[in-house]
Amino acid sequence: MGLFLPHGGIGEKSGVVLKTLTPQPPLPQERGSEERLFLSCSPRPLGEGLGVRANHLNFEKLIMNSSTASKANFKNYVLVTLTYWGFTITDGALRLLVLLYFNNIGYTPIQIASLFLFYEVFGVVTNFLGGWIGSQLGLKVTLYTGIGLQIFSLVMLSFLNPEWAQWLAVLYVMIAQAFSGVAKDLTKMSTKSAIRLVVPQDAQSALFKWVAILTGSKNALKGVGFFIGSALLGLVGFINSLWIMAGCLFLLLFTGLFLPKGMGKIKAKVKFKQLFSKSPEINLLSAARFFLFGSRDVWFVVGLPVFLRSVLGWSFSQVGGFLACWVIGYGLIQSLAPTLIKRFGSGQPPRSQTVRFWTNSLVAVPAIIAISLQLNLPANIVIIGGLLIFGVVFAFNSSVHSYLVLAFTDDDKVALNVGFYYMANSGGRLAGTVLSGLIYEFYGLIGCLWVSAIMVLAAAVITRKLPDPEPSKAIAWKSDGE
C-alpha cells in the first residue's frame, strides 16, 4: 500500500506515490551537540524511502524539569501546611485561654460569647477583601500578614489589666480578637488558595486528598490547641501563655523565606466591583456554605457548652475536654474523607450529587436530637451520640465543599473566589454565633437544634441547583496506587 503525497508534501514532485516506508540510520551529529535523536530517518532518493528526523526534542530534560517542579510544589505545600498548622494551634489555644480566663473571673457564657463577636465580624470583612488583596499582592503577603497580626493580637492581650472596668476590658478584648479574626481568615484563605496553585491542573492530581488533609488536620490541631491552651493557663498563667505562643509564631515567619514570590498574584488588575461578580457555581456554593456553618454554630458555640455546664452539671474541664475531642475527631474524619468516599463510593472526584447526598443526610440529625430531648430521653446519651453523628456527617460535607470551590475555580482567580467563598463561611459562623446566644436565652438548646435543622435544609435546597465541575477542572482524585 503506497503513501500519496499531495502538493507541498515531502518529495520532489507533487502527487507522487511512494511505494516504501523504510527507516534509515540517523545522520551524524556535530560534536558537542546536546540534541537527542529518538527517531531519525534520513531522506533517500525518491522511490527508495522516506526519512523523518525528530530534532530539538530533549525528553530527558523535560522529565527532569517535571520532577523538579513536582519537588518544588511539594516543598511549597509542606511549608504552607506547617505554617497553617502552627497558626491553628495558637488559634485554638487562644480561644480556650480567653474562654477559661474570663469564666474564672465571673463572666457569664453570653458575655464570653460577646467577646468573640468582632472575631467573626472581621472574619467576614477579611474574607471579602482578603481575596482581592491576595490576587493583587500575592498569597505569600496575605499568609504572613495573617501570622504577624496574630502575634500582634497575642501581645496586645498580654497587656490586659484585671483592674480595668468591665466595659473597658470587654472592649479591649473585642478589639484584640478582631485582629485575631483578621489573622485567622487571611491565613486560611491564603493557605487553601495556595494548595490550588501547587497541585498540577491535570487528571492525575490529588487536589481533593490534599485539601482534605489540610482541612482535617487543621480542625484536629485546633482541638489540640484547646488542650495546649488549658495546660498553659494552668502551668504558666494567662500572660505568659500569650508570650509563649507569640514567640512560636514569630519563628514561623522564617518559613516565608523559602516560598516563591507572587504566589496567587493575578495576571491582570481587578476592579473592586469585580469582587461581587462571581460565577453562578461559586455563588451557589457560597450560599450553601453560609447556611451549613450557621447550622453548626447556632447550637455549638453557646447553646451546647452552656447546656452541658448548667443543665447536665458538667465541670468546665469536662466541657472543654469533650469539645476538644469532638473537634479532633471531626478533623480526622475530614482527612479520611477522600479515602472513605473512594472506597464506598464511585471512586470518582466529588460531584454535585455528592454534596447533595451529604447535605440531605445532615438535615435529620439536629431534628432527631431535638425530638429526643423533647421526649425526655437521657440527655447525656442523646447529646453525646447525636453530636458524634452530626460531626461525622458535617465533616464529609465540609470536605466536599472545600474541594468543590477549588474545582470550580480557575488558577488566576483562586484567591478571589476562595476569599468570597470563605466570606460566606464567616458570615454563617457570625449568624450562628449571634443566634446561638439569643435563641438559647429564650428557647433553650432544643430551639437551637430546630433552627440548625432549618438552616441545613436551606443549604440542601440551594445545592439542588449546583452543577457538576467541568471535566477539565474535576482534577481532584488520585488512587492510592497512582
C-alpha positions, -999 to 999 in steps of 0.1 A, spaced: 0 0 0 15 33 -11 16 67 6 3 96 -16 19 130 -10 -3 160 -21 12 192 -33 36 207 -8 44 174 8 77 156 12 91 147 -22 105 163 -53 71 165 -71 35 167 -60 12 138 -65 39 111 -62 32 77 -47 60 63 -25 60 26 -25 81 20 5 84 34 40 118 23 52 135 37 84 171 48 78 201 52 101 204 86 118 225 113 102 258 121 120 256 147 148 281 175 152 304 172 181 292 189 212 255 189 202 231 183 230 204 172 206 187 138 212 175 118 183 150 93 194 136 86 159 158 96 130 153 85 94 173 102 66 157 110 33 166 87 4 162 93 -33 126 93 -45 111 58 -45 137 43 -22 124 56 12 112 83 34 132 99 62 119 117 92 141 134 117 128 144 152 151 172 161 153 196 191 134 172 214 151 166 247 128 144 266 153 138 294 153 175 302 115 176 301 113 147 326 139 163 348 121 197 347 88 179 356 104 162 385 120 194 398 86 212 395 69 184 415 95 186 442 91 224 444 54 221 446 56 195 474 81 217 493 57 247 490 28 225 501 47 214 532 58 249 541 23 264 537 8 235 557 33 237 585 27 275 588 -11 269 589 -7 242 615 13 264 638 -12 292 634 -42 268 640 -27 255 673 -24 291 686 -59 300 674 -74 271 693 -53 277 724 -62 314 724 -99 306 721 -98 284 752 -74 308 771 -99 336 767 -129 315 775 -114 299 806 -98 331 819 -130 352 817 -151 323 831 -128 322 861 -132 360 868 -170 356 867 -182 364 832 -214 347 821 -214 324 789 -233 351 770 -208 377 779 -180 354 769 -196 348 736 -198 385 730 -160 387 733 -157 367 701 -183 389 682 -156 411 665 -136 379 657 -164 367 635 -174 401 621 -139 410 609 -136 375 596 -164 383 571 -147 415 561 -113 399 557 -125 371 535 -142 396 512 -113 419 509 -85 393 515 -91 375 482 -88 408 463 -57 418 482 -42 383 477 -48 385 440 -31 418 438 -1 413 461 2 375 462 -8 349 487 26 349 504 20 385 515 -15 377 529 -3 345 546 24 361 566 5 392 572 -20 369 590 8 354 611 20 389 620 -15 401 630 -19 370 653 14 378 670 2 414 675 -32 402 689 -14 379 714 9 406 726 -20 431 728 -39 407 751 -9 403 774 -13 440 784 -49 434 797 -53 448 832 -76 429 856 -82 462 874 -99 478 845 -136 484 845 -156 455 829 -168 475 799 -132 486 791 -118 451 795 -146 437 772 -139 464 746 -102 458 747 -105 421 743 -130 425 714 -105 447 696 -77 422 702 -100 394 690 -108 415 659 -71 414 649 -71 377 656 -102 372 634 -85 391 605 -54 370 610 -73 337 610 -91 343 578 -62 358 560 -42 327 569 -69 303 560 -78 320 527 -41 322 517 -33 286 526 -63 270 508 -57 291 478 -20 282 477 -29 245 477 -48 251 444 -17 265 429 8 238 440 -14 210 427 -10 205 389 -42 211 369 -44 177 353 -62 144 357 -35 128 378 -36 154 406 -47 148 442 -64 181 450 -93 165 470 -69 145 491 -45 174 498 -73 198 506 -89 172 529 -57 165 547 -51 203 552 -86 210 564 -89 179 585 -55 183 602 -64 220 608 -95 210 628 -77 182 646 -49 206 656 -74 232 667 -86 206 692 -50 201 702 -48 238 707 -77 236 732 -56 212 753 -25 233 750 -43 265 759 -58 250 791 -25 233 800 -5 266 795 -31 285 816 -27 261 845 11 259 842 23 294 835 -7 316 836 -26 338 812 1 364 803 30 340 800 9 317 778 3 345 754 40 354 751 50 318 746 26 314 717 37 348 702 73 336 703 64 303 685 45 321 658 74 345 653 96 315 643 71 305 617 77 338 599 110 325 587 93 298 565 84 327 542 120 329 530 116 296 512 83 303 494 82 318 459 72 354 454 40 362 437 20 331 446 -16 336 435 -9 371 421 -34 376 393 -22 384 358 -44 415 354 -56 442 377 -90 435 392 -115 463 398 -131 465 432 -166 460 417 -155 426 403 -154 412 438 -192 410 436 -192 393 401 -186 356 408 -196 326 388 -230 311 395 -213 279 408 -193 299 434 -224 319 444 -245 288 450 -217 270 469 -211 301 490 -248 305 499 -249 268 508 -217 272 529 -233 302 548 -263 280 560 -241 249 565 -218 266 590 -245 286 606 -263 253 613 -233 241 633 -225 272 653 -261 280 661 -261 253 687 -224 245 691 -209 279 701 -230 290 731 -260 267 734 -242 234 738 -214 245 762 -240 263 784 -264 233 784 -236 209 793 -224 232 821 -257 245 836 -282 217 828 -262 185 828 -238 197 855 -205 190 837 -174 207 850 -157 233 829 -128 209 822 -152 182 811 -170 206 787 -137 218 773 -122 183 770 -153 169 753 -155 197 728 -117 194 721 -121 156 715 -150 163 692 -131 189 671 -101 165 668 -123 136 657 -141 159 633 -108 168 618 -97 132 614 -129 124 596 -122 153 572 -87 140 565 -101 105 558 -130 117 536 -113 111 502 -103 75 511 -138 67 526 -157 83 496 -135 64 472 -139 31 490 -176 33 495 -185 55 465 -178 55 428 -141 63 431 -146 95 411 -140 131 423 -169 146 442 -197 160 421 -229 180 428 -248 148 438 -221 141 464 -226 173 482 -264 169 479 -263 135 495 -243 146 525 -263 178 530 -296 159 528 -283 134 553 -274 161 578 -309 177 579 -323 149 600 -295 148 627 -303 180 647 -340 174 642 -337 139 657 -316 153 686 -343 179 693 -371 154 692 -352 130 716 -347 158 741 -384 168 739 -393 132 746 -371 134 778 -347 106 767 -314 106 786 -298 139 778 -262 127 782 -266 99 758 -287 119 733 -262 148 732 -230 127 730 -244 103 704 -261 130 684 -230 152 684 -208 123 672 -232 116 643 -235 153 635 -197 156 635 -192 127 611 -218 139 585 -208 175 588 -171 166 583 -179 149 549 -200 180 539 -172 204 548 -145 183 530 -166 180 498 -174 218 499 -137 227 503 -129 206 472 -157 219 450 -148 256 455 -114 248 441 -127 226 413 -150 254 401 -121 279 402 -95 290 376 -59 293 387 -58 331 382 -90 337 401 -83 313 430 -77 340 457 -108 360 447 -131 330 446 -118 314 478 -119 347 496 -155 353 485 -164 317 495 -149 319 529 -166 352 535 -198 333 532 -184 308 556 -175 335 582 -209 351 576 -226 318 585 -204 315 616 -213 350 627 -250 344 622 -247 311 641 -228 327 670 -253 356 674 -284 333 671 -269 307 694 -269 331 723 -303 347 715 -322 315 708 -307 297 738 -317 326 760 -354 322 750 -359 287 737 -330 266 751 -309 240 733 -340 225 717 -347 258 699 -311 260 687 -313 225 673 -345 232 654 -330 264 639 -300 243 630 -322 218 611 -339 246 592 -305 261 582 -292 227 569 -325 224 549 -318 257 533 -283 246 523 -298 214 509 -323 233 487 -295 256 474 -273 226 464 -300 212 443 -291 238 417 -254 232 418 -239 218 385 -210 193 382 -175 208 378 -162 209 342 -142 178 333 -111 200 328 -114 211 365 -125 179 381 -89 171 389 -92 161 425 -88 123 426 -59 101 428 -60 64 439 -35 51 464 -17 32 437 -10 62 415 
